[in-house]
Amino acid sequence: MEETIVQDKKGSFRDTVATITKEGGRNFINPKKPKGKLYNLRTRFSIFYLIIFFTLPFIKVNDAPLLMLNILERKFIIFGLIFWPQDFFIFGIAMLTFVVFVILFTVVFGRIFCGWACPQTIFMEMVFRKIEYWIDGDSTRQKQLKTMPWNAEKIKKRGIKFIIFFSLSFIIANFFLAYLISMDELLGYLQNPSAHIATLISLLIFTTVFFFVYWWFREQACIVVCPYGRLQGVLLDKNSIVVAYDYQRGEPRGKLKKANDHDCKCTDCKEEGACKSIAAKFEAIVPKGDCIDCFACVRVCPTGIDIRNGTQLECVNCTACIDACDAIMTSIEKSKGLIRYASENSILEKVKLKFTPRIKAYTAVLTLLLSLLVFLLVSRTDLDARLMRTAGMTFTTLPDGRISNLYNLKLTNKTHKNIPFTLKPENFKGEIQYVGSSSLTVKKEAYAQLQFFVKLNRNDVKSWKTELQIGMYQDGKKIKTITAKFIGPEIYN
């Protein structure tokens, strides 16, 4: 009978999903509260992560936010550097570099980002789940509360959890909005919400979405919505480091049972034949494997999988199963590491991680992209200038015989300070005459537009199209050289 059960497990464990019932409905996962060395480490990292998340919007550089991703106004501030649509190619290179980094990182270290640094996992497991354990109790108590009739205790606990979850979702939504429009702008909206109804409605919609995810959707965000879980199936190979079960050490599995008798020679025993050692009191049915089939790893898994079935799409590498298994191994006096960070080859062949040609290729591409990104950032100028002749016009012959062209100069100030400038001829003798105001200053973090005439003597126009160089100077120092095409009358020999 036992052999039949094992055969059934081997043939059917991939035919079901833990979060779906046999009838096709949602099976809610109530994982047991994890504890252990790695969980404590994740908790400390999460605290550091949350401190950064909630303090970063308040940090300013030159009276501007340190980080802002204003998609609506197409304005991005990343670590104090301002990026406008003109810098989109730099942003594209940065995103491409990030994607290659994710690919390389996943090839080597698997889905460790999901378990340790993903905002969804951080907020779900380290904030909302901890609050749920505090209000509803551990896994068993949560299941009892779910089946309990709606009495005063259940209404009280559900009400408190609802209020806390919704309030936290509202706070998180506000901070995400602060990353989009800046904290100063957000605080201005909150002081007068009636004047910003559209923003308030959007904020409530995002709050509802966050609340829905953390109250009901939960692990489905990782399993169904997030494409990264599916992407890892393409990227992982036998050398990738993942949370893995050492099947060579653990199989075949067997339950523990009390030994009827044994020869005990322990010095700690008070009576002959009565050993205090747990390992001596129990013996495995199948002594070859260390796995005692206790399902401790399954009970703590937030996505409900059995890690002993191998790497699966639902696994987010949260390491809860490692802590649970290590605790069991310690209690039965066996070595830890039955479930651990390892690659398939390291378990099968007892070898260390290899620097494969695939990893070398990804590393080379990543190095090239990083070099290009650094070059673009270093060579990026604070003042972006685009000079064009006015559309629909060629040239004008002035009464004094000179020829003039009208130009439009579009400027973008990418800094946190005003930039005054002047224009001077570089490779030609002529006059630059401004249209309208002669105040040449581009305000901080803003666009500016200037029209001006370039006037040349007829003798200096050698062909119908002449390339001119115009220097932009700030406080007597040249900051940029712009070029323009000067159109004149066609010269006939």
N, C-alpha and C positions, 0 to 999 in steps of 0.2 A: 504493500500500500504506500509506504513512504517513497519507494522508488518511482511509483507512478506519479506521485505528487511532484517530485523533482523533475520528471520528464515533462509534466504539464507546465511547470514554471518555465522551463527552458524553451518550450515551444510557444508560449503565449504571452510572455512578459512585455513584448513590444506591440501587442495587439490592442492595448488599452492605454488611455491617458488618465493620469491620476485625478485630474480636475474635471473629468467628465464621467457621469454615472452610466450604468448599463442602459438606462432609458434615454440617454442623450442629453440629460440635464446637467446643470452646473453642480459639481461636487466641491463644496467649500473646504479648503484646507485649514485645519487648526493645528499648526505645528507646535510641538512641545517647546517650551522656552529653552533655548540653547545656553550652555555655559561651558567655560573652558578657557584655555590660554589664548586661542585664536579669536574667540568671541570677545574677550576682554581687549585684545589688540584692535579689533575692528571697532569696538566702542570708543576707544581713545582716538582712533583715526577719525571716526565720525564726528566726535566732538570738535576736533580741530577743523574738519571740513565745514561743519555748521557755523563755527565762529567766523570763518572766512566768508561764507555765503551771506551771513547777516551783517557783516561789518563792511564788506567791500563797497556797497553803494554809498556809504558815508565818507569814504576816502576821496580826497580831491587833490588834484595837481594843477597848480596855476588857476585855482578857482573853478576847475572843471572836473567832472567825475573821472576817476581812474579807469573805469570800464563802463562803456555804454554802447548798446547795439540798437540804435534808433533806425529801425527798418523803414518806418513811414517817411521819415525825412531823409533817408539814405545817408545817415551820418553815423559813423562808428568811431568810438574812442577806445583804443586798446592799450592799456598801460600808459596812458597819457598821450599817445600818438593819435592824431585825428586822421581818419580815412574817409574820403568822399567818393562819389561814383567814379571819378577819374582814376582812383586807385583800385578799382574793382579787380584789375588783373593781378594786383598784389594779393588781394583777398582770395582770389581764385587759386593762386599758387599756394597760399597758406592752407587753404582747404584741401587741395590735392596732396600737400605734404602731410597734413593730418590724417587723411585717408590711408596713405601709404604707411604712416606710422602705426595706425590701427591694425593694418594687415600684417605688418612685420611683428608687432607686439602679440597679435593673436596667434600667429604661426609659432612663436616661441613660447608664450606664456598662457595661451588659451583665453578663456573668458574671465580672467581675474579682474578686469575693469568692472564687470557687471557686479561682482560680489563686494568690491571694496570701494569703488569711486563713483558708480552710477547714481545720479540724484534719486532715481526711482527706488533703488535698493536702500540708499541711505535713509530717505524719509520713511519708507515703508517699514523696514526692519528695525531701524535704530530710533525712530521717533514714534510713529503711530502704533507699531506692534508692541513696543514697550509700554505705551499708555494702555493698550488693550490688556496686556498681562496685569497691569496694576488695577484696572477696573474690573475685568471679567475673571481674572485668574488664569491659571495655566490651561493647557490643552483640554484636559478632562473636564475641568470646570466650565470651559467655554462651550463644550458639546452639551453638557447638562443644561446650561443656561439657554441654549438654542432650542432644546426640546421642552423646556419648562413653560407652563402656561403663563399668560400675561398677568402676573401678580405684581405686588408693590415692589418687590426686589428687582424683578426684570425690567419694569418700567423705569425705575430709578437708574439702574445701570445703563440701559439703552439711552435714556435721556441725557445723562452726564457724558457718555461717550459721544453722542451726536453733537452736543454743544462744543465739546473740546475739539473733535475732529473738524467741524465746520469752521471754528474760530482759527485753528491752525491753518486750514486750507486758505482762509481769507488772508492771513498774514503772509503765507508763502506766495499767493497770487500778487499781493502788493509788492513784495520784494522782486518778483520776476518782472513786474511792470517797472520798478525802479531801475532795473538793468536796461530797460528799453528807452525810458524817457528821462532818466536821472532822478535821484531822490529829492532834490529841490523842487523839481516840477511836480512830483507825486505829492509832496507835502502841501504844495499850493493847491492842488486839486482837492485834497482831503479837507482843507480849511474851508473851501467853498464848493461842496459837491453839487449843489443845485445848478451851478453854472457850467458843470461838466457832466451832464446826464449821460451822454454817450460813453464817456470813459467809465463812469460808475457802472453802467449796464455791462460793459465789456469785462470789468473787474469781477462782477458777480457771476458772469458766465464762466470765467476761468476758475473762480472759486468753486463753483458747482462741479466743474470738470475734475479739479483736484480732489474734491470731496468724494466724488463718484469713484475715482480710481482707488483711493485709500480706504474707503468704506466697503466697496463691493467688488470692483474689478480686480484689484490687487495683483496677484502673480500673473494674471492674464495679460497685463501690459507687457511683461517680459516674454510670455509664450506666444501670444497672438499678434500683438501690435509691433513690437520692436523687431526690426529686420536683422539685428546683430546676431541673434540666436541662430537664425537660418544661415547667416553668412559664415558663422564659425564652422558649419558642417562642410563648407567648401575649403576653408583655410587650414583647418587642423590636419595634422598628419601624425604618424606614429612617434615623432620626436617632440611633439608639442607637450608642454607641461600643463597638466590639468589636475583637477581633484579626481583621483583614481583609486579604485579598490584593487588591492594586491591579491588577485585570484589564485596565484600560485601558492601563496601562503595561506589563504583563507579557505580554499576548497579542498576537499568536499566539506560542506557545512554540517553541523550537528548540534543538537540541543544538549544542554548540560543536565546531568541527573546526579542524584546523591549516590555516593559509593556505599555499598553495603558494609564493606570492611576493608581495611588496609593495614599494612604494617607501618606504624608510625614511630619514628625515632626522634621527633622534634624535641628540642630541649625546653621549648616554651609550654609543652603540654602538661597540664596538671595531673591528668590521669592517663595511663597507658591506653593507647588506641583511640584517644579523643583529640585529634589534631585541630588547632585553631586556624590553620591555613585554609583559606577558601579554595585554593587550587587543589589541596588534598581532599577536601570535603566533596568536591565535584569532579567528575570526569566526563569528557565528551563522548557522545555515542560513536562518532567517527574521529579518532584521535589525530588524524593527519592534518586536518584543517583547523585554523585558529578562529574562524567565524563560527559563532554559536547560534546564528540565526535569531538574534534577539530583536531585530528590527528597530534598534535604537537610532540607527542612521536614517531610517525612513520616517520615524516619528518627528524628528527635528527638521526635516527638509521643508522649506517654505513653498516648494512647488510639488511636493508629494511623491517624488521619484525614489526609486531604489538604486542608489549609486552602484550597487553590486552588479547591475545589469550593463555597466559600461557607460561611456560618455554619451549623454543624451541632450537633445535640444533644450529641454527645460532647465538643465543645470546652470546655475548662475555663479558657480564657484564661491559660494558664501562660506564654506568650510565648517558649517554647523555639524555635518556628518563626521568630520574629522575629530572634532572635540567630543562628540557623543561616543564614537568608537574607541577613542583613546581612554575615555573614562571606563568603558566596559573592559578593555584589555588590562587596565590597571587593576580593576576589581578582581579579575580572575588570574592576576599575576602573570600576564603575558606581555611581551614587548609591544610598545605603541607603534603606530604607523601602518596598521592594516589598511586604513584609508589615509591617503596622504597626497601631497603634491608630487606628481610623478608623470613620466611619459610612458606610453605603451611599450616602447622598446626598453626603457629602464626596468620595467617590471618583467618583461618577457626574457630579455637577454642580460639583465643586470649590467647595463651600460649607462654611462652618463650622457647628457645632452650633447648631440653632435652639431657642429656648425656646418649645416648642409649647404649644397650649391643653391638651393632655393632661398635660404636665409641670406646667403652672400649676395644674391641678386637683388633681393629686397633692400638690403643694407646699402648697396651701391646706388640704387635709385633714390633711396631716402637721402643719402649724402649729397647727391647732385641737386635734389630739390631744396634741401636746406641751404646749400651754397647759393643757389639762385635766389632764394628768399632773403638771405642775409644781404646779398648784393643789391637787391631791389630796395630793401629798407635803408641801407647805407646811402645809396645814390638818390634816394627820394628827397625832393626839395620841399622847403617849407611853403613856397609860393608857386602855385601852378599857373602858367600863363598860356593862353591859346590865342594867337593872332590870326585874323582873317580879314581879307578885303571885304568891304560892304557889298552884299549881293546885289546884282543888277547894275553895277556901276563899273566903268572901265577907268577912264582918266578924264581929267578936266584941264583945259588950257586956260591959264590965268591971264588977266590983262597985261601983266608985265612979261609974258612969254614963258613963264615957268609952268611946269606940269605937276599936277597934284593927284594923289590917290587918297581915298578915304578908307580907314581901317577900323575894325572893331577888336578891342582887346578884352578878353574875358579872363578874370583872375579869381583864384581860389586861395584863401589864406588858411593853411592847415595848422596854424599855431594858436596859442592862447594869448597872443598880443597883437596889437595893431602894427601894420607894416607900411610906413611911408616910403615912397619911391619916386624917382625921376627917370625919364627916358632920354637917351642921348644917342645920336648917330654914331655908328662904329666904322663902317666901311664906305661911307659916302659923305659928300658935302651937301647939306640941305637943311631944311627947316622942319621941325615937328611942331604943329599947331594943334592944341587941344580944343575939342568942341565942348562948350559949356564950362563947368567949374574946373579950375586948375588945381583943385585939392586932390592930390594923388596919394590916397591912403586906403589900404584895404583893411577893413576892420577884422578883428580876431574871429576865427571860426565862421567866416562869411564869404559870400561871393561879391564880386564887384565887376563893373563893366565900364569901359572907357572908349570913347571915339576920338580919333585924331587924324589930322591930315599930314601927309608927308609931301613936301614940296621940293622939287629938284629943278635945277636949270636945264633947259632943253639940251644944252651941249653935253650934259652929264648922262643923258639917256642914250645909250649906244645901241639898244635893241628894244623890241616891243615888250620884252619881259626881262627885268633886271632883279637879281637877288640882293636884298638889303639885309643888313644886320643891325639890330637896335639893342643897345645895352640898357638893362634895368639896374639902377643904382639906389642903394640905401645908405644914407649918411656918408656919401662919397665912395662907397665900396660896391663894386659890381656884384650883384647877386644872381644875375641870369642874363643870357643872351637869347633874344628871339629873332627869328628870321621872317621875312615877308617878301612877296613877289610884287614888284612895282611894274605896272602896266603903262607903256607909253606908246606914242605913235610909231607905226612900222617904218623902219629905215630902209630906204631903197638905194642901192648902189648906182 
